[in-house]
Amino acid sequence: MEKIEQHKESFYQAKIIRWLKEQYPGAFVWKAAAGPYSRGGIPDVCMVLNGHFFGFEVKRPEVGRLSKIQEQTIKEINAAGGIAAVVSYPEQVEKIIRAAGIN
């Protein structure tokens, strides 16, 4: 049986950040850093595009799972008018941004 190589979550995060910066050079894109003074559950990759907040919680395909605090934070961001979702690939990010109708 052939072993399927599984990258770390940081691999997918970097790929998404690179894609966002290439596709939306005018957007403000950052990797959220966790620390003792930060709020738990903030999505890994955040972006402000034309005044709209996007939060992308990046998980490894098929094996990544949300924690309860991540689930709750995504719900709160969406309820506050931002857009937050779980993704693994730039194609998923693109679909979310297009569905929001923000260019």
Secondary structure by P-SEA (a helix, b strand, c coil): cbbbbbbcaaaaaaaaaaaaaaaccccbbbbbbbccccccccccbbbbcccbbbbbbccccccccccaaaaaaaaaaaaacbbbbbbccaaaaaaaaaaaccc
